[in-house]
Each structure stands twice: as structure tokens, then as C-alpha cells.
Amino acid sequence: MIKINLITVGKLKEQYWRDAVAEYSKRLGAFCKLEVIELGESKLPEEPSEKQKLTALQKEAKDIEPYLNSKGVFNIAMCIEGKQMSSEELSQKLDSCSVSGYSTVNFIIGSSFGISKDIKSRADLRLSMSEMTFPHQLARVMLIEQIYRAFQISAHTKYHK
């Protein structure tokens, strides 16, 4: 059974977002071993300078780094400039990872300022959910739902129509 790590910078603040992630986490238990890893978010002033943002991204990258280096891991950086995929294409990508010998797929969600260039350059895939902007916490729920949908597509269930 493949392992999916949802590596995120920051925590879900509202209970309804946590409830949504918990529901999809429970559903995913039939298809994969899911781990949600919430890393600390850098504290920045209301209007940080570019240097402060860069420093924060570098610090967050150091926290993400240990999860990238394991053998058999396929890393997906979630970023707006990434490739957009349909739900079916994501399903095929997860299937491909599994048959290609990857035991773990990391989905990496940075802070509201994104992900460092270093982490993006080391990712096997840069993935974008949309060119639109979504609240950071909603994007996490949307991603976990899409992961669930991808497994449902592979299982040929009625969930995906």
C-alpha cells in the first residue's frame, strides 16, 4: 500500500477545515497510508519585506528537506506555476508512481508565500490546482479531496462522475 504524505507549512485553524481533512483521511485509509505533517510557519510582520519572505521560505525549506531525501519517494510541490492536471491525470500519476517502485508520494504545500526555489527544483513534479487563488486552508482540503478522487478513479467506483 502506497504512503501519501501531505506535508504542509502551517496548521488548519478552523474546526470545519480540520473536520473535512479528517473525513477524507478516514476515507483514504482504504487506499493508502496517509500522514498529514504540519510544519511550523514563520512569523512575519503584516507587510514583510522581500528579504523577510525569502528568509522565511529558507527556514521552511529546512523543515521540509528531511522528507525529500528518502529512497523511493516521489515529491510533488504544489505551486501556482506548476502543471495543471485533470483528476484522471492525477489518478494515472499516482498509479504510475506505485508501479514505478515509489513507496511514498509527498505532496508539499508551502506557506502563503509559497515554497522555496530549492524545494521546487528538487521536486519530481510541480503541480498547480488552478491559476485562481484560493484560501490556503481551502487548498489543503481541495488537494486531499483530489487525492481521494484519484484513488476512487483507479478503483473504478461511482464517486467520480
C-alpha positions as CSV (number, residue, x, y, z in Angstrom):
1,M,0.0,0.0,0.0
2,I,1.5,3.3,-1.0
3,K,2.1,6.0,1.5
4,I,0.9,9.6,0.9
5,N,2.5,12.4,2.9
6,L,0.7,15.7,2.9
7,I,3.5,18.0,4.1
8,T,2.1,21.4,4.9
9,V,3.5,24.6,6.3
10,G,1.1,25.9,9.0
11,K,-1.9,24.4,10.7
12,L,-5.6,24.4,9.9
13,K,-7.1,27.0,12.2
14,E,-10.8,26.4,11.8
15,Q,-12.5,23.2,13.0
16,Y,-14.6,22.8,9.8
17,W,-11.4,22.6,7.7
18,R,-9.9,20.1,10.2
19,D,-13.2,18.1,10.1
20,A,-13.0,18.0,6.2
21,V,-9.4,16.7,6.3
22,A,-10.3,14.2,8.9
23,E,-13.2,12.8,6.8
24,Y,-11.0,12.4,3.7
25,S,-8.2,11.0,5.8
26,K,-10.6,8.3,7.1
27,R,-11.8,7.5,3.6
28,L,-8.3,7.3,2.2
29,G,-7.4,4.6,4.7
30,A,-8.8,2.0,2.3
31,F,-6.4,3.1,-0.4
32,C,-3.2,4.3,1.1
33,K,-1.4,5.1,4.3
34,L,-1.9,8.9,4.8
35,E,0.2,11.1,7.0
36,V,-0.5,14.8,7.4
37,I,2.6,16.6,8.5
38,E,2.1,20.1,9.7
39,L,5.3,22.1,9.9
40,G,5.8,25.4,11.7
41,E,5.1,28.6,9.8
42,S,7.5,31.5,10.1
43,K,6.1,34.5,11.9
44,L,6.2,37.6,9.7
45,P,5.1,41.2,10.1
46,E,1.8,42.3,8.4
47,E,3.7,43.6,5.4
48,P,7.0,41.7,5.2
49,S,9.9,42.8,3.1
50,E,11.2,40.5,0.2
51,K,14.2,39.7,2.4
52,Q,11.9,38.6,5.3
53,K,9.9,36.5,2.9
54,L,13.0,34.8,1.5
55,T,14.4,34.1,4.9
56,A,11.1,32.6,6.0
57,L,11.0,30.4,2.9
58,Q,14.5,29.2,3.5
59,K,13.7,28.3,7.1
60,E,10.6,26.4,6.0
61,A,12.7,24.6,3.3
62,K,15.0,23.3,6.0
63,D,11.9,21.8,7.8
64,I,10.7,20.2,4.6
65,E,14.1,18.9,3.5
66,P,14.2,15.8,5.6
67,Y,11.1,14.4,3.9
68,L,12.6,14.7,0.4
69,N,15.7,12.6,0.8
70,S,14.3,9.2,1.5
71,K,14.7,6.4,-1.1
72,G,11.5,5.5,-3.0
73,V,9.9,8.9,-2.6
74,F,8.2,10.9,-5.4
75,N,8.0,14.6,-4.4
76,I,5.2,16.9,-5.7
77,A,5.5,20.6,-5.0
78,M,2.2,22.4,-5.1
79,C,2.8,25.8,-6.7
80,I,0.8,28.1,-9.0
81,E,3.4,27.9,-11.8
82,G,3.2,24.1,-11.8
83,K,1.5,21.8,-14.3
84,Q,-2.3,21.6,-14.2
85,M,-3.8,18.1,-14.3
86,S,-7.3,16.7,-14.5
87,S,-8.5,14.3,-11.8
88,E,-7.9,11.4,-14.2
89,E,-4.4,12.5,-14.9
90,L,-3.6,12.7,-11.2
91,S,-5.0,9.2,-10.8
92,Q,-2.7,8.0,-13.5
93,K,0.3,9.7,-12.0
94,L,-0.4,8.1,-8.6
95,D,-0.8,4.7,-10.3
96,S,2.4,5.3,-12.2
97,C,4.3,6.1,-9.0
98,S,3.1,2.9,-7.5
99,V,4.1,0.7,-10.4
100,S,7.4,2.5,-10.8
101,G,8.6,1.4,-7.4
102,Y,7.8,4.5,-5.3
103,S,6.6,3.6,-1.9
104,T,5.8,7.2,-0.9
105,V,4.4,10.3,-2.6
106,N,4.9,13.6,-0.9
107,F,2.6,16.5,-1.6
108,I,4.2,19.7,-0.4
109,I,2.2,22.7,0.4
110,G,4.2,25.8,1.4
111,S,3.1,28.8,3.4
112,S,1.0,31.7,2.0
113,F,4.3,33.0,0.5
114,G,4.8,29.7,-1.4
115,I,7.7,27.2,-1.4
116,S,11.4,28.0,-1.7
117,K,13.0,27.7,-5.1
118,D,15.3,25.0,-3.7
119,I,12.4,22.7,-2.8
120,K,10.7,23.4,-6.1
121,S,13.8,22.5,-8.0
122,R,14.2,19.2,-6.2
123,A,10.5,18.2,-6.7
124,D,9.8,15.4,-9.3
125,L,6.7,17.3,-10.3
126,R,5.4,20.8,-9.8
127,L,1.6,20.7,-9.6
128,S,-0.9,23.6,-9.8
129,M,-4.5,23.2,-8.8
130,S,-5.6,26.3,-10.8
131,E,-4.5,29.7,-11.9
132,M,-7.1,31.0,-9.5
133,T,-6.2,32.0,-5.9
134,F,-7.8,30.0,-3.1
135,P,-7.6,30.5,0.7
136,H,-4.6,28.5,1.8
137,Q,-6.6,26.3,4.1
138,L,-9.2,25.5,1.5
139,A,-6.5,24.5,-1.0
140,R,-5.4,21.8,1.5
141,V,-8.9,20.4,1.7
142,M,-9.2,20.5,-2.1
143,L,-6.0,18.7,-2.5
144,I,-6.8,15.9,-0.1
145,E,-10.2,15.5,-1.8
146,Q,-8.5,15.2,-5.2
147,I,-6.1,12.6,-3.8
148,Y,-9.2,10.6,-2.6
149,R,-10.9,11.1,-6.0
150,A,-7.7,9.9,-7.8
151,F,-7.9,6.6,-5.8
152,Q,-11.6,6.3,-6.5
153,I,-10.9,6.7,-10.2
154,S,-8.3,3.9,-10.1
155,A,-10.8,1.7,-8.2
156,H,-13.5,2.4,-10.8
157,T,-16.1,3.5,-8.3
158,K,-19.1,5.8,-8.8
159,Y,-17.5,8.6,-6.7
160,H,-16.0,10.2,-9.8
161,K,-18.6,11.2,-12.4
